[in-house]
């Protein structure tokens, strides 16, 4: 009877210890996962930003090229800001490269050309879509971050501590959707982007002459272009006012859109109403909202209408969102927005997946 009772107590103690250990190990695993998530996001947030003077962080300024080294540095330093089971973390494994968010299994080298075009059909990604990414792996194991995690069972009955690990991948995507108040009510034609954007290097094409269409250029800098109505400019050098999802060409309504942006969220595939017209007052309103100099970085919907937007009054699907730096706005007889396409900017509040037209969403977890 005593032997049976002792065996029963040992069994009960074992199950109790096991239940405790499972809960404890899950807690440690969750802590490591949170730490890996935070470090990966911190690193990915620096992928498109310049290195600060200290060399230990990134600034808010966009870079001409992806800042892989700063992303790795930031992710590595972020690991040490956290703890696991009361133990301060000392390090982990940080990798950078391209990640296919449509079913990736391994990081691709930073030197490889990313695969696109990130096609989305009916809300579902239907092609490969490589995005710049940071992967962070953290473990509690022998010789790493305080060693493996001790268990109650091992202390009672003998045995080894248990290794625990977690990993996370954070990416910079391109917007598939934007929040209200994000866009100016000016749609640009994809064929314009094709003229002045290098889809191989994912950057604005650079000027090779000192003038283009009467606009002064700086050789080696992005082409300065004028976005104006197709009443005044060729089909692929034109833009047009858009009233987004409400079909209104009212001057007051359009001025409200200039001041406040799109009134509702917009997604790739949503229709946006093209409103033909070249009202001087609208360009003047835009100029007062975005005075030049010094100019401003703005965002616009992109539509694909190869025949040109001349006289088009229709609801066209949005295929992307693009960034543009304004240097001048003119009403009067010419009516144009002058500036150049930009790259590497983060559009606050944007999300989803879309083709890269110079802007990124904030860093987000992919795995």
C-alpha positions, 0 to 999 in steps of 0.5 A, spaced: 500 500 500 505 504 501 509 502 495 502 504 491 501 510 494 508 512 493 508 511 486 501 514 485 504 521 488 511 520 484 506 520 478 502 525 480 508 530 481 511 528 474 504 530 471 504 536 475 511 538 473 510 536 466 504 541 466 508 547 469 514 545 464 510 546 458 507 552 460 513 555 462 517 553 456 511 556 452 512 562 456 519 563 454 518 561 447 513 567 446 518 571 449 523 569 444 518 570 438 516 577 441 523 579 441 525 576 434 519 580 431 521 586 434 528 586 432 526 584 425 521 590 424 526 594 427 531 592 422 526 592 416 524 599 418 531 601 416 532 598 410 530 604 406 533 609 410 540 613 411 545 611 416 545 616 422 552 620 424 552 615 430 552 609 425 548 605 430 541 607 428 537 610 421 534 616 420 528 618 417 531 620 410 530 615 405 536 612 401 538 611 394 539 604 395 537 599 400 541 600 406 542 592 408 548 593 413 544 598 417 538 594 417 542 588 420 546 593 425 539 595 427 536 588 428 542 586 432 542 591 437 535 591 438 535 583 440 539 586 446 534 590 448 530 584 451 529 579 456 527 571 456 525 568 462 529 574 466 535 573 462 538 579 458 539 576 451 546 577 448 545 576 441 542 572 435 542 570 428 540 576 423 540 575 415 538 580 410 535 579 403 529 578 398 523 574 401 518 571 396 511 573 400 507 569 396 510 562 399 517 563 400 522 558 403 528 561 403 531 568 403 534 570 396 541 574 396 541 581 397 545 582 390 540 578 386 534 582 382 528 581 385 522 577 382 515 581 380 511 583 378 507 581 384 500 580 381 494 580 385 488 577 382 481 578 386 485 580 392 490 573 391 497 574 390 498 570 383 505 570 382 512 571 385 513 577 389 520 578 392 520 584 397 527 586 401 527 583 408 530 582 415 530 575 418 532 574 426 533 568 429 534 567 437 535 561 441 536 559 448 541 553 447 548 551 450 552 557 449 547 562 447 543 567 451 544 564 458 543 557 455 537 552 455 531 553 459 531 549 465 525 544 467 522 542 474 522 535 471 529 535 470 531 538 477 526 532 480 528 526 476 534 528 472 535 530 465 537 536 460 535 543 460 531 544 454 533 549 448 528 554 445 528 558 439 524 563 435 525 566 428 521 572 425 521 575 418 519 582 416 519 585 410 518 592 406 512 591 401 509 596 396 502 599 397 496 595 395 491 600 399 492 607 402 488 610 408 484 616 407 487 623 406 493 620 403 493 622 395 492 628 391 486 628 386 491 627 380 491 620 376 497 619 372 498 614 366 502 608 367 505 610 360 508 616 363 511 612 369 514 607 363 517 613 360 521 616 366 521 610 371 527 604 370 523 598 372 530 594 372 533 598 377 526 600 381 528 607 380 527 614 376 530 614 370 536 619 370 537 625 365 541 625 360 540 631 357 540 638 359 533 640 357 527 636 355 520 638 353 522 645 355 524 643 362 531 644 364 535 638 367 541 636 371 544 630 368 545 624 372 538 626 376 531 624 375 528 627 369 524 633 371 517 632 368 510 636 367 504 633 369 499 636 365 492 635 362 492 631 356 489 637 352 496 640 353 501 635 353 502 628 349 498 622 352 504 619 356 506 626 358 499 627 362 495 626 368 488 628 369 484 630 375 480 625 379 474 625 384 476 618 386 470 614 388 465 619 387 463 622 380 463 629 381 467 635 377 464 640 382 470 645 383 468 646 390 468 638 391 475 638 387 478 643 391 476 639 398 479 633 395 486 637 394 486 640 401 484 633 404 485 628 400 481 621 398 475 621 403 475 613 403 481 608 403 483 606 396 485 599 394 489 597 387 483 595 383 478 600 386 475 605 380 477 612 380 473 617 376 477 621 371 474 628 371 477 632 364 478 639 365 484 644 366 481 649 371 486 654 373 483 655 380 484 647 381 492 648 380 492 655 384 489 651 390 494 645 389 499 650 389 497 654 396 496 647 399 503 645 397 507 651 396 513 651 392 519 652 393 520 648 397 515 643 394 513 636 397 513 629 396 506 627 394 502 620 392 497 619 386 493 613 384 496 610 377 491 608 372 493 604 365 490 607 359 495 607 353 490 611 349 491 617 353 486 621 358 484 626 353 477 627 354 476 621 358 470 621 363 470 614 366 471 610 372 478 607 371 481 601 375 487 603 380 493 599 378 498 602 383 500 608 387 506 612 386 510 618 389 512 624 386 516 630 388 513 637 386 518 643 385 513 647 381 505 648 380 503 653 375 496 655 373 495 660 367 495 658 360 500 652 361 497 648 367 502 643 370 505 640 376 512 639 375 517 635 379 520 628 379 518 621 381 521 619 387 523 612 390 524 609 397 519 613 401 515 610 406 507 611 406 504 612 413 498 607 414 499 604 407 498 596 407 497 590 403 501 588 397 502 592 390 507 593 385 513 598 387 512 605 384 517 608 388 514 607 395 514 602 401 509 600 406 511 601 413 515 594 415 511 588 417 511 581 419 511 576 413 513 570 417 
